[in-house]
Amino acid sequence: MPHIVVRVSGQPDADIARQTVDTVNKLTQEVLGKKLEVIAIELTFVPASHWFIGGKSLAELKKSAFNLDISITDETNTKAEKARYLRELHAAMGRILPDLHEVSYVYLIDARAAAYGYGGLTQEYRHQKAGV
């Protein structure tokens, strides 16, 4: 775990994609304690003319933005870890994307362990099998 969906404003750019994936992987491991081998990231670019904040497109605003949704197993991270992740991720993305708009969202989705998993097994099953 976890599954991460990242949307970045602008045209597809291999360098921005690589920097974003590397940054998200690093912070997800360091701050949230997740293992790299089970971090799955889906990254999509959205044209600035199709992304609106306050009724104006990012193209009009001459800004960039990102949105990140990360599904994590409920009760595996503290409020402080989540706050740090959000803060550090926004700062890091500000170094990757030019003129980052403040209204760039990060959503940490606390999914119930019995309703979330991979490889055909729930996280609850993995937890019970591990005897934790």
Phi, psi and omega per residue, in radians:
M1 nan 2.635 0.308
P2 -1.962 3.023 2.984
H3 -1.779 2.326 -3.053
I4 -2.253 2.307 3.057
V5 -2.033 2.150 -3.129
V6 -2.110 2.278 3.019
R7 -2.026 2.295 -3.116
V8 -2.174 2.369 3.119
S9 -1.313 2.592 3.077
G10 1.999 -3.137 3.114
Q11 -1.410 2.652 3.114
P12 -0.904 2.321 -3.088
D13 -2.526 1.999 -3.065
A14 -1.063 -0.655 -3.119
D15 -1.189 -0.791 3.106
I16 -1.124 -0.691 3.111
A17 -1.062 -0.835 -3.120
R18 -1.118 -0.797 3.127
Q19 -1.062 -0.724 -3.132
T20 -1.130 -0.850 -3.140
V21 -1.078 -0.789 3.130
D22 -1.070 -0.750 -3.137
T23 -1.144 -0.812 -3.137
V24 -1.109 -0.780 3.095
N25 -1.017 -0.830 -3.086
K26 -1.070 -0.868 -3.109
L27 -1.208 -0.608 3.118
T28 -1.129 -0.628 3.082
Q29 -1.302 -0.896 -3.015
E30 -1.235 -0.703 -3.040
V31 -1.612 -0.747 -3.084
L32 -1.686 -0.142 3.081
G33 1.257 0.476 -3.128
K34 -1.575 2.629 -3.111
K35 -1.489 2.318 -3.096
L36 -0.961 -0.694 -3.042
E37 -1.138 -0.223 3.111
V38 -2.090 0.227 3.047
I39 -1.537 2.116 3.091
A40 -1.988 2.227 -3.109
I41 -2.142 2.277 3.013
E42 -1.965 2.134 -3.083
L43 -2.079 2.289 3.135
T44 -2.274 2.445 3.020
F45 -1.713 2.394 3.117
V46 -2.089 2.196 3.126
P47 -0.963 2.427 -3.121
A48 -1.021 -0.466 3.125
S49 -1.328 -0.180 -3.141
H50 -1.892 0.079 -3.118
W51 -2.025 2.107 -3.044
F52 -2.066 2.385 3.042
I53 -2.297 2.169 -3.118
G54 1.084 0.504 3.104
G55 1.459 -0.022 3.125
K56 -2.056 2.513 3.128
S57 -1.297 2.722 3.066
L58 -1.083 -0.525 3.084
A59 -1.091 -0.770 3.110
E60 -1.129 -0.706 -3.095
L61 -1.348 -0.259 -3.076
K62 1.017 0.791 -3.128
K63 -2.258 2.944 2.996
S64 -2.117 2.910 3.133
A65 -2.718 2.901 3.023
F66 -2.524 2.816 3.047
N67 -2.419 2.325 3.130
L68 -2.310 2.194 3.021
D69 -1.966 2.193 3.140
I70 -2.211 2.139 3.102
S71 -1.629 2.095 3.117
I72 -2.203 2.725 3.119
T73 -1.236 2.229 -3.135
D74 -0.921 2.483 3.096
E75 1.218 0.319 3.081
T76 -1.782 -0.140 3.103
N77 -2.406 2.569 3.133
T78 -1.439 2.899 3.060
K79 -1.062 -0.672 -3.132
A80 -1.139 -0.722 3.103
E81 -1.114 -0.734 3.136
K82 -1.127 -0.750 3.123
A83 -1.107 -0.734 3.112
R84 -1.119 -0.742 3.125
Y85 -1.033 -0.853 -3.136
L86 -1.037 -0.824 -3.114
R87 -1.106 -0.856 -3.086
E88 -1.233 -0.602 3.117
L89 -1.157 -0.776 3.126
H90 -1.078 -0.760 3.127
A91 -1.100 -0.753 -3.133
A92 -1.148 -0.726 3.125
M93 -1.162 -0.499 3.058
G94 -1.149 -0.422 3.075
R95 -1.467 -0.345 -3.123
I96 -1.612 -0.755 -3.055
L97 -1.777 2.350 -3.134
P98 -1.256 2.449 3.065
D99 0.849 0.945 -3.108
L100 -1.095 2.239 3.096
H101 -1.303 2.432 3.126
E102 -1.020 -0.569 -3.114
V103 -1.456 1.151 3.025
S104 -2.088 2.047 -2.948
Y105 -1.665 2.536 2.968
V106 -2.167 2.229 -3.126
Y107 -2.151 1.921 3.053
L108 -1.567 1.940 -3.058
I109 -1.675 1.929 3.093
D110 -1.433 1.782 -3.110
A111 -1.657 2.397 3.094
R112 -1.074 2.396 -3.084
A113 -1.061 -0.537 -3.132
A114 -1.367 -0.189 -3.073
A115 -2.071 0.390 -2.984
Y116 -2.703 2.415 3.100
G117 3.087 -2.978 3.107
Y118 -2.606 2.851 3.126
G119 1.120 0.377 3.134
G120 1.414 0.127 -3.123
L121 -2.173 2.434 3.083
T122 -1.332 2.794 3.053
Q123 -1.154 -0.576 3.091
E124 -1.051 -0.788 3.118
Y125 -1.063 -0.794 3.132
R126 -1.054 -0.739 -3.140
H127 -1.099 -0.811 3.140
Q128 -1.141 -0.704 -3.131
K129 -1.135 -0.578 3.140
A130 -1.301 -0.269 3.110
G131 1.302 0.437 -3.118
V132 -1.502 nan nan
